[in-house]
Amino acid sequence: MKIDHLGIAVRSLAEAERLYTEVLGLPVTHREVLERDAVSTAFISLGDTHIELLEPTREDSPVGRFLSQRGEGVHHVAIEVQDVAAILARSRAAGFRLVDEAPRSGAGGTRVAFLHPRSTQGVLIEFVERTR
Ligand code: CO
């Protein structure tokens, strides 16, 4: 297991990308608009992990509300796992509060599920299964 990516909520992808691309010379390896979550994403490759920049496409969306309530900043930590469904079942059995009752599709053809930050020390945790 490892950190698959850190999700950062931003107001502007173009502005947020500048540090990583112009200054650090890192590549944007994937862009995707997730209609269901109302976000535009840009994944920046950083060693064996990624930064996921998230710009909401609507204010009335989870990331839009996060920005208006808390401002820009770290939004979630994503952990790569072998089997999201199994980890989700284990989380449920251990009493953790789930955002997603079942795995769903995430960016780049992944399977993902989130745990509620209220049961994880204030950190929104995403489990990611890469179906290569
Ligand atoms: Co993510």
Backbone and ligand atoms as CSV (ligand in chain L), in Angstrom:
chain,resi,resn,atom,element,x,y,z
A,1,MET,N,N,0.833,-1.192,0.000
A,1,MET,CA,C,0.000,0.000,0.000
A,1,MET,C,C,0.872,1.247,0.000
A,2,LYS,N,N,0.319,2.288,-0.542
A,2,LYS,CA,C,1.036,3.562,-0.538
A,2,LYS,C,C,0.025,4.682,-0.711
A,3,ILE,N,N,0.492,5.910,-0.574
A,3,ILE,CA,C,-0.377,7.043,-0.874
A,3,ILE,C,C,-0.461,7.149,-2.393
A,4,ASP,N,N,-1.661,6.965,-2.911
A,4,ASP,CA,C,-1.869,7.049,-4.359
A,4,ASP,C,C,-1.805,8.495,-4.808
A,5,HIS,N,N,-2.480,9.357,-4.050
A,5,HIS,CA,C,-2.406,10.787,-4.340
A,5,HIS,C,C,-2.916,11.608,-3.160
A,6,LEU,N,N,-2.565,12.882,-3.194
A,6,LEU,CA,C,-3.140,13.867,-2.279
A,6,LEU,C,C,-4.081,14.724,-3.103
A,7,GLY,N,N,-5.303,14.893,-2.634
A,7,GLY,CA,C,-6.264,15.741,-3.334
A,7,GLY,C,C,-6.243,17.134,-2.743
A,8,ILE,N,N,-6.110,18.148,-3.602
A,8,ILE,CA,C,-6.050,19.538,-3.153
A,8,ILE,C,C,-7.168,20.322,-3.839
A,9,ALA,N,N,-8.012,20.936,-3.041
A,9,ALA,CA,C,-9.117,21.741,-3.584
A,9,ALA,C,C,-8.581,23.116,-3.973
A,10,VAL,N,N,-8.849,23.512,-5.215
A,10,VAL,CA,C,-8.330,24.790,-5.725
A,10,VAL,C,C,-9.438,25.556,-6.450
A,11,ARG,N,N,-9.255,26.871,-6.540
A,11,ARG,CA,C,-10.228,27.682,-7.273
A,11,ARG,C,C,-9.929,27.673,-8.769
A,12,SER,N,N,-8.656,27.518,-9.115
A,12,SER,CA,C,-8.260,27.546,-10.527
A,12,SER,C,C,-7.168,26.508,-10.772
A,13,LEU,N,N,-7.454,25.536,-11.631
A,13,LEU,CA,C,-6.435,24.540,-11.973
A,13,LEU,C,C,-5.220,25.224,-12.586
A,14,ALA,N,N,-5.463,26.152,-13.514
A,14,ALA,CA,C,-4.354,26.796,-14.227
A,14,ALA,C,C,-3.409,27.483,-13.246
A,15,GLU,N,N,-3.998,28.169,-12.256
A,15,GLU,CA,C,-3.169,28.871,-11.272
A,15,GLU,C,C,-2.458,27.865,-10.367
A,16,ALA,N,N,-3.182,26.837,-9.950
A,16,ALA,CA,C,-2.615,25.868,-9.010
A,16,ALA,C,C,-1.524,25.014,-9.652
A,17,GLU,N,N,-1.630,24.793,-10.952
A,17,GLU,CA,C,-0.644,23.939,-11.632
A,17,GLU,C,C,0.716,24.597,-11.748
A,18,ARG,N,N,0.768,25.929,-11.659
A,18,ARG,CA,C,2.001,26.653,-11.966
A,18,ARG,C,C,3.199,26.200,-11.117
A,19,LEU,N,N,2.973,26.024,-9.824
A,19,LEU,CA,C,4.084,25.600,-8.964
A,19,LEU,C,C,4.668,24.278,-9.455
A,20,TYR,N,N,3.765,23.336,-9.744
A,20,TYR,CA,C,4.208,21.979,-10.076
A,20,TYR,C,C,4.822,21.897,-11.471
A,21,THR,N,N,4.223,22.603,-12.424
A,21,THR,CA,C,4.697,22.483,-13.802
A,21,THR,C,C,5.814,23.488,-14.109
A,22,GLU,N,N,5.561,24.776,-13.841
A,22,GLU,CA,C,6.553,25.801,-14.213
A,22,GLU,C,C,7.777,25.777,-13.314
A,23,VAL,N,N,7.547,25.652,-12.010
A,23,VAL,CA,C,8.671,25.734,-11.073
A,23,VAL,C,C,9.353,24.379,-10.913
A,24,LEU,N,N,8.557,23.348,-10.665
A,24,LEU,CA,C,9.142,22.031,-10.388
A,24,LEU,C,C,9.347,21.189,-11.647
A,25,GLY,N,N,8.723,21.603,-12.739
A,25,GLY,CA,C,8.902,20.872,-13.995
A,25,GLY,C,C,8.243,19.507,-14.015
A,26,LEU,N,N,7.200,19.334,-13.214
A,26,LEU,CA,C,6.507,18.043,-13.153
A,26,LEU,C,C,5.424,17.984,-14.230
A,27,PRO,N,N,5.137,16.788,-14.729
A,27,PRO,CA,C,4.126,16.667,-15.782
A,27,PRO,C,C,2.710,16.476,-15.249
A,28,VAL,N,N,1.753,17.095,-15.947
A,28,VAL,CA,C,0.348,16.756,-15.720
A,28,VAL,C,C,0.101,15.492,-16.537
A,29,THR,N,N,-0.180,14.390,-15.877
A,29,THR,CA,C,-0.274,13.108,-16.573
A,29,THR,C,C,-1.706,12.714,-16.909
A,30,HIS,N,N,-2.670,13.399,-16.293
A,30,HIS,CA,C,-4.057,13.006,-16.560
A,30,HIS,C,C,-4.974,14.175,-16.233
A,31,ARG,N,N,-5.936,14.408,-17.111
A,31,ARG,CA,C,-6.980,15.404,-16.840
A,31,ARG,C,C,-8.321,14.743,-17.062
A,32,GLU,N,N,-9.245,15.053,-16.185
A,32,GLU,CA,C,-10.567,14.447,-16.341
A,32,GLU,C,C,-11.601,15.308,-15.627
A,33,VAL,N,N,-12.761,15.464,-16.273
A,33,VAL,CA,C,-13.894,16.110,-15.612
A,33,VAL,C,C,-14.797,14.994,-15.110
A,34,LEU,N,N,-15.040,14.980,-13.797
A,34,LEU,CA,C,-15.924,13.986,-13.205
A,34,LEU,C,C,-17.284,14.646,-12.991
A,35,GLU,N,N,-18.219,14.330,-13.904
A,35,GLU,CA,C,-19.535,14.977,-13.857
A,35,GLU,C,C,-20.235,14.707,-12.534
A,36,ARG,N,N,-20.153,13.482,-12.095
A,36,ARG,CA,C,-20.863,13.081,-10.882
A,36,ARG,C,C,-20.421,13.894,-9.659
A,37,ASP,N,N,-19.113,14.210,-9.602
A,37,ASP,CA,C,-18.583,14.966,-8.469
A,37,ASP,C,C,-18.497,16.457,-8.759
A,38,ALA,N,N,-18.821,16.849,-9.993
A,38,ALA,CA,C,-18.757,18.242,-10.413
A,38,ALA,C,C,-17.377,18.848,-10.169
A,39,VAL,N,N,-16.343,18.116,-10.621
A,39,VAL,CA,C,-14.977,18.628,-10.508
A,39,VAL,C,C,-14.194,18.396,-11.792
A,40,SER,N,N,-13.308,19.343,-12.072
A,40,SER,CA,C,-12.271,19.142,-13.083
A,40,SER,C,C,-11.018,18.769,-12.324
A,41,THR,N,N,-10.353,17.710,-12.781
A,41,THR,CA,C,-9.158,17.260,-12.064
A,41,THR,C,C,-7.939,17.335,-12.966
A,42,ALA,N,N,-6.786,17.571,-12.341
A,42,ALA,CA,C,-5.499,17.470,-13.028
A,42,ALA,C,C,-4.588,16.683,-12.108
A,43,PHE,N,N,-4.046,15.584,-12.630
A,43,PHE,CA,C,-3.134,14.752,-11.852
A,43,PHE,C,C,-1.700,15.072,-12.246
A,44,ILE,N,N,-0.890,15.393,-11.235
A,44,ILE,CA,C,0.512,15.704,-11.459
A,44,ILE,C,C,1.347,14.579,-10.887
A,45,SER,N,N,2.226,14.037,-11.707
A,45,SER,CA,C,3.059,12.921,-11.286
A,45,SER,C,C,4.209,13.436,-10.436
A,46,LEU,N,N,4.366,12.834,-9.259
A,46,LEU,CA,C,5.391,13.278,-8.309
A,46,LEU,C,C,6.008,12.023,-7.698
A,47,GLY,N,N,7.161,11.607,-8.269
A,47,GLY,CA,C,7.761,10.357,-7.812
A,47,GLY,C,C,6.818,9.203,-8.091
A,48,ASP,N,N,6.542,8.376,-7.076
A,48,ASP,CA,C,5.630,7.255,-7.316
A,48,ASP,C,C,4.224,7.568,-6.801
A,49,THR,N,N,3.946,8.870,-6.616
A,49,THR,CA,C,2.605,9.245,-6.211
A,49,THR,C,C,2.128,10.419,-7.077
A,50,HIS,N,N,0.996,10.990,-6.735
A,50,HIS,CA,C,0.438,12.085,-7.524
A,50,HIS,C,C,-0.163,13.143,-6.619
A,51,ILE,N,N,-0.258,14.344,-7.182
A,51,ILE,CA,C,-1.083,15.402,-6.608
A,51,ILE,C,C,-2.321,15.485,-7.512
A,52,GLU,N,N,-3.494,15.457,-6.905
A,52,GLU,CA,C,-4.729,15.628,-7.673
A,52,GLU,C,C,-5.281,17.013,-7.355
A,53,LEU,N,N,-5.258,17.898,-8.334
A,53,LEU,CA,C,-5.850,19.222,-8.142
A,53,LEU,C,C,-7.315,19.129,-8.530
A,54,LEU,N,N,-8.178,19.700,-7.695
A,54,LEU,CA,C,-9.629,19.591,-7.892
A,54,LEU,C,C,-10.238,20.979,-7.958
A,55,GLU,N,N,-10.791,21.316,-9.108
A,55,GLU,CA,C,-11.499,22.590,-9.263
A,55,GLU,C,C,-12.976,22.277,-9.488
A,56,PRO,N,N,-13.849,22.801,-8.638
A,56,PRO,CA,C,-15.265,22.485,-8.811
A,56,PRO,C,C,-15.820,23.105,-10.096
A,57,THR,N,N,-16.759,22.395,-10.728
A,57,THR,CA,C,-17.440,22.958,-11.899
A,57,THR,C,C,-18.730,23.652,-11.487
A,58,ARG,N,N,-19.163,23.409,-10.250
A,58,ARG,CA,C,-20.335,24.096,-9.690
A,58,ARG,C,C,-20.043,24.433,-8.236
A,59,GLU,N,N,-20.556,25.596,-7.802
A,59,GLU,CA,C,-20.370,25.951,-6.388
A,59,GLU,C,C,-21.128,24.998,-5.484
A,60,ASP,N,N,-22.301,24.554,-5.972
A,60,ASP,CA,C,-23.120,23.649,-5.180
A,60,ASP,C,C,-22.689,22.203,-5.445
A,61,SER,N,N,-21.523,21.853,-4.927
A,61,SER,CA,C,-20.956,20.515,-5.104
A,61,SER,C,C,-20.066,20.281,-3.887
A,62,PRO,N,N,-19.661,19.043,-3.636
A,62,PRO,CA,C,-18.835,18.799,-2.444
A,62,PRO,C,C,-17.555,19.658,-2.399
A,63,VAL,N,N,-16.838,19.730,-3.515
A,63,VAL,CA,C,-15.594,20.519,-3.495
A,63,VAL,C,C,-15.904,22.014,-3.486
A,64,GLY,N,N,-16.998,22.404,-4.158
A,64,GLY,CA,C,-17.423,23.805,-4.128
A,64,GLY,C,C,-17.750,24.247,-2.708
A,65,ARG,N,N,-18.456,23.386,-1.979
A,65,ARG,CA,C,-18.797,23.728,-0.587
A,65,ARG,C,C,-17.556,23.731,0.294
A,66,PHE,N,N,-16.648,22.790,0.035
A,66,PHE,CA,C,-15.392,22.758,0.793
A,66,PHE,C,C,-14.656,24.091,0.632
A,67,LEU,N,N,-14.590,24.591,-0.612
A,67,LEU,CA,C,-13.885,25.852,-0.871
A,67,LEU,C,C,-14.559,27.017,-0.160
A,68,SER,N,N,-15.886,27.062,-0.206
A,68,SER,CA,C,-16.554,28.216,0.408
A,68,SER,C,C,-16.480,28.141,1.932
A,69,GLN,N,N,-16.428,26.949,2.485
A,69,GLN,CA,C,-16.379,26.831,3.948
A,69,GLN,C,C,-14.963,26.897,4.501
A,70,ARG,N,N,-14.019,26.303,3.785
A,70,ARG,CA,C,-12.671,26.165,4.349
A,70,ARG,C,C,-11.570,26.778,3.506
A,71,GLY,N,N,-11.916,27.170,2.292
A,71,GLY,CA,C,-10.904,27.745,1.406
A,71,GLY,C,C,-10.089,26.658,0.723
A,72,GLU,N,N,-9.117,27.089,-0.063
A,72,GLU,CA,C,-8.274,26.135,-0.777
A,72,GLU,C,C,-7.415,25.352,0.207
A,73,GLY,N,N,-7.070,24.142,-0.176
A,73,GLY,CA,C,-6.180,23.372,0.688
A,73,GLY,C,C,-6.339,21.880,0.495
A,74,VAL,N,N,-5.645,21.129,1.331
A,74,VAL,CA,C,-5.681,19.666,1.230
A,74,VAL,C,C,-7.106,19.191,1.484
A,75,HIS,N,N,-7.625,18.420,0.562
A,75,HIS,CA,C,-9.023,17.976,0.596
A,75,HIS,C,C,-9.140,16.509,0.999
A,76,HIS,N,N,-8.269,15.658,0.468
A,76,HIS,CA,C,-8.302,14.250,0.858
A,76,HIS,C,C,-6.958,13.575,0.649
A,77,VAL,N,N,-6.806,12.446,1.325
A,77,VAL,CA,C,-5.625,11.591,1.166
A,77,VAL,C,C,-6.117,10.280,0.580
A,78,ALA,N,N,-5.519,9.873,-0.538
A,78,ALA,CA,C,-5.960,8.644,-1.205
A,78,ALA,C,C,-4.929,7.540,-1.009
A,79,ILE,N,N,-5.409,6.406,-0.544
A,79,ILE,CA,C,-4.556,5.248,-0.277
A,79,ILE,C,C,-4.860,4.175,-1.313
A,80,GLU,N,N,-3.818,3.707,-1.973
A,80,GLU,CA,C,-4.006,2.641,-2.959
A,80,GLU,C,C,-4.169,1.309,-2.247
A,81,VAL,N,N,-5.223,0.594,-2.598
A,81,VAL,CA,C,-5.469,-0.725,-2.005
A,81,VAL,C,C,-5.719,-1.731,-3.134
A,82,GLN,N,N,-5.608,-3.007,-2.795
A,82,GLN,CA,C,-5.813,-4.072,-3.791
A,82,GLN,C,C,-7.297,-4.265,-4.106
A,83,ASP,N,N,-8.139,-4.107,-3.080
A,83,ASP,CA,C,-9.550,-4.478,-3.211
A,83,ASP,C,C,-10.401,-3.491,-2.406
A,84,VAL,N,N,-10.935,-2.494,-3.083
A,84,VAL,CA,C,-11.703,-1.454,-2.393
A,84,VAL,C,C,-12.903,-2.039,-1.661
A,85,ALA,N,N,-13.623,-2.967,-2.308
A,85,ALA,CA,C,-14.823,-3.534,-1.684
A,85,ALA,C,C,-14.469,-4.208,-0.357
A,86,ALA,N,N,-13.368,-4.939,-0.337
A,86,ALA,CA,C,-12.962,-5.651,0.889
A,86,ALA,C,C,-12.572,-4.665,1.986
A,87,ILE,N,N,-11.840,-3.621,1.618
A,87,ILE,CA,C,-11.414,-2.622,2.612
A,87,ILE,C,C,-12.624,-1.853,3.143
A,88,LEU,N,N,-13.587,-1.603,2.246
A,88,LEU,CA,C,-14.796,-0.898,2.659
A,88,LEU,C,C,-15.584,-1.749,3.661
A,89,ALA,N,N,-15.693,-3.034,3.380
A,89,ALA,CA,C,-16.401,-3.943,4.288
A,89,ALA,C,C,-15.691,-3.989,5.644
A,90,ARG,N,N,-14.368,-4.021,5.608
A,90,ARG,CA,C,-13.607,-4.050,6.854
A,90,ARG,C,C,-13.773,-2.743,7.627
A,91,SER,N,N,-13.810,-1.627,6.901
A,91,SER,CA,C,-14.005,-0.323,7.541
A,91,SER,C,C,-15.368,-0.263,8.220
A,92,ARG,N,N,-16.392,-0.753,7.498
A,92,ARG,CA,C,-17.754,-0.754,8.040
A,92,ARG,C,C,-17.806,-1.620,9.307
A,93,ALA,N,N,-17.227,-2.795,9.240
A,93,ALA,CA,C,-17.245,-3.717,10.383
A,93,ALA,C,C,-16.514,-3.119,11.583
A,94,ALA,N,N,-15.515,-2.296,11.311
A,94,ALA,CA,C,-14.726,-1.696,12.395
A,94,ALA,C,C,-15.369,-0.414,12.918
A,95,GLY,N,N,-16.546,-0.075,12.376
A,95,GLY,CA,C,-17.300,1.054,12.910
A,95,GLY,C,C,-17.002,2.398,12.283
A,96,PHE,N,N,-16.293,2.400,11.159
A,96,PHE,CA,C,-16.004,3.672,10.499
A,96,PHE,C,C,-17.211,4.134,9.697
A,97,ARG,N,N,-17.342,5.455,9.625
A,97,ARG,CA,C,-18.455,6.042,8.888
A,97,ARG,C,C,-18.066,6.147,7.415
A,98,LEU,N,N,-18.918,5.648,6.545
A,98,LEU,CA,C,-18.618,5.627,5.117
A,98,LEU,C,C,-19.305,6.772,4.394
A,99,VAL,N,N,-18.619,7.349,3.432
A,99,VAL,CA,C,-19.277,8.279,2.511
A,99,VAL,C,C,-19.932,7.459,1.401
A,100,ASP,N,N,-19.204,6.451,0.915
A,100,ASP,CA,C,-19.709,5.581,-0.152
A,100,ASP,C,C,-20.008,4.198,0.419
A,101,GLU,N,N,-21.237,3.745,0.215
A,101,GLU,CA,C,-21.619,2.418,0.712
A,101,GLU,C,C,-21.061,1.305,-0.167
A,102,ALA,N,N,-20.702,1.664,-1.381
A,102,ALA,CA,C,-20.124,0.685,-2.310
A,102,ALA,C,C,-19.086,1.399,-3.163
A,103,PRO,N,N,-18.099,0.651,-3.694
A,103,PRO,CA,C,-17.104,1.280,-4.563
A,103,PRO,C,C,-17.782,1.882,-5.787
A,104,ARG,N,N,-17.230,2.968,-6.267
A,104,ARG,CA,C,-17.757,3.607,-7.479
A,104,ARG,C,C,-16.592,3.970,-8.374
A,105,SER,N,N,-16.882,4.454,-9.573
A,105,SER,CA,C,-15.774,4.735,-10.478
A,105,SER,C,C,-15.182,6.103,-10.203
A,106,GLY,N,N,-13.854,6.157,-10.231
A,106,GLY,CA,C,-13.116,7.393,-10.009
A,106,GLY,C,C,-12.337,7.770,-11.259
A,107,ALA,N,N,-11.496,8.767,-11.127
A,107,ALA,CA,C,-10.716,9.247,-12.272
A,107,ALA,C,C,-9.794,8.147,-12.789
A,108,GLY,N,N,-9.595,8.136,-14.098
A,108,GLY,CA,C,-8.634,7.217,-14.694
A,108,GLY,C,C,-9.040,5.756,-14.628
A,109,GLY,N,N,-10.352,5.499,-14.599
A,109,GLY,CA,C,-10.819,4.118,-14.599
A,109,GLY,C,C,-10.579,3.377,-13.296
A,110,THR,N,N,-10.416,4.108,-12.206
A,110,THR,CA,C,-10.179,3.466,-10.914
A,110,THR,C,C,-11.514,3.139,-10.238
A,111,ARG,N,N,-11.455,2.294,-9.211
A,111,ARG,CA,C,-12.581,2.064,-8.314
A,111,ARG,C,C,-12.225,2.775,-7.013
A,112,VAL,N,N,-13.147,3.566,-6.497
A,112,VAL,CA,C,-12.833,4.368,-5.309
A,112,VAL,C,C,-13.973,4.320,-4.300
A,113,ALA,N,N,-13.658,4.653,-3.060
A,113,ALA,CA,C,-14.663,4.828,-2.009
A,113,ALA,C,C,-14.039,5.719,-0.937
A,114,PHE,N,N,-14.902,6.534,-0.325
A,114,PHE,CA,C,-14.421,7.492,0.678
A,114,PHE,C,C,-14.957,7.146,2.064
A,115,LEU,N,N,-14.110,7.406,3.077
A,115,LEU,CA,C,-14.539,7.333,4.477
A,115,LEU,C,C,-14.830,8.750,4.946
A,116,HIS,N,N,-15.817,8.881,5.830
A,116,HIS,CA,C,-16.187,10.203,6.325
A,116,HIS,C,C,-15.125,10.728,7.289
A,117,PRO,N,N,-14.718,11.997,7.118
A,117,PRO,CA,C,-13.649,12.543,7.971
A,117,PRO,C,C,-13.993,12.560,9.465
A,118,ARG,N,N,-15.295,12.502,9.760
A,118,ARG,CA,C,-15.673,12.540,11.178
A,118,ARG,C,C,-15.161,11.315,11.935
A,119,SER,N,N,-14.952,10.235,11.238
A,119,SER,CA,C,-14.452,9.035,11.924
A,119,SER,C,C,-12.970,8.787,11.650
A,120,THR,N,N,-12.316,9.725,10.932
A,120,THR,CA,C,-10.895,9.533,10.604
A,120,THR,C,C,-10.096,10.799,10.898
A,121,GLN,N,N,-10.285,11.295,12.126
A,121,GLN,CA,C,-9.482,12.415,12.621
A,121,GLN,C,C,-9.512,13.635,11.702
A,122,GLY,N,N,-10.654,13.845,11.063
A,122,GLY,CA,C,-10.804,15.050,10.259
A,122,GLY,C,C,-10.224,14.976,8.859
A,123,VAL,N,N,-9.695,13.801,8.494
A,123,VAL,CA,C,-9.108,13.652,7.161
A,123,VAL,C,C,-10.036,12.807,6.291
A,124,LEU,N,N,-10.450,13.366,5.173
A,124,LEU,CA,C,-11.242,12.598,4.210
A,124,LEU,C,C,-10.308,11.581,3.557
A,125,ILE,N,N,-10.626,10.301,3.740
A,125,ILE,CA,C,-9.775,9.226,3.208
A,125,ILE,C,C,-10.441,8.611,1.986
A,126,GLU,N,N,-9.686,8.505,0.907
A,126,GLU,CA,C,-10.159,7.841,-0.303
A,126,GLU,C,C,-9.379,6.540,-0.475
A,127,PHE,N,N,-10.068,5.452,-0.725
A,127,PHE,CA,C,-9.408,4.203,-1.111
A,127,PHE,C,C,-9.479,4.102,-2.624
A,128,VAL,N,N,-8.361,3.745,-3.236
A,128,VAL,CA,C,-8.276,3.660,-4.697
A,128,VAL,C,C,-7.788,2.279,-5.107
A,129,GLU,N,N,-8.525,1.685,-6.007
A,129,GLU,CA,C,-8.104,0.412,-6.604
A,129,GLU,C,C,-7.813,0.666,-8.070
A,130,ARG,N,N,-6.595,0.419,-8.467
A,130,ARG,CA,C,-6.215,0.637,-9.869
A,130,ARG,C,C,-6.422,-0.664,-10.628
A,131,THR,N,N,-7.305,-0.599,-11.598
A,131,THR,CA,C,-7.617,-1.800,-12.378
A,131,THR,C,C,-6.793,-1.741,-13.653
A,132,ARG,N,N,-5.578,-2.197,-13.560
A,132,ARG,CA,C,-4.658,-2.120,-14.700
A,132,ARG,C,C,-4.917,-3.236,-15.678
L,1,CO,CO,CO,-8.803,11.631,-5.218
